[in-house]
């Protein structure tokens, strides 16, 4: 679920569309606009991993820790995308996109690590399948985003639907995820 959500809604084409089409940003003059979100995502991924390890070492159940990290990884981007609907300047939009990607990195300490816990002997296979599904979703969503925006005449509607998918995924994850070995 992480890969599908993450890849589908934060691909470079979607972010570029937002920057160029909505705010008419000249990327030659604002290279940081492209690099900062991904840099902070890397740093936050480390923070999420450290926090996750600390909570588990403190005695919190693995399932609880994975659910908390994944909830941050879904709810944070969902809220950020809803707020992005109200961004009036490129700087505010960049900050919200950076926040969304930074929060999404908490999924590295949720979903991604969870595969090693529920199926240690098949984690690589499961990761490959989830990445394949995410890649397919990214391909389809890149085209679909354009049609969706054209159909509704608004990028804001796309952001709202995407946020709704994040919230629905959070509910699903918290209802059905486990940190215990399944197979």
PyMOL commands that set and color helices and strands:
alter all, ss='L'
color gray80, all
select helices_A, chain A and resi 2-9+12-23+32-57+62-84+90-109+111-118+123-152+155-176
alter helices_A, ss='H'
color red, helices_A
deselect
rebuild
show_as cartoon
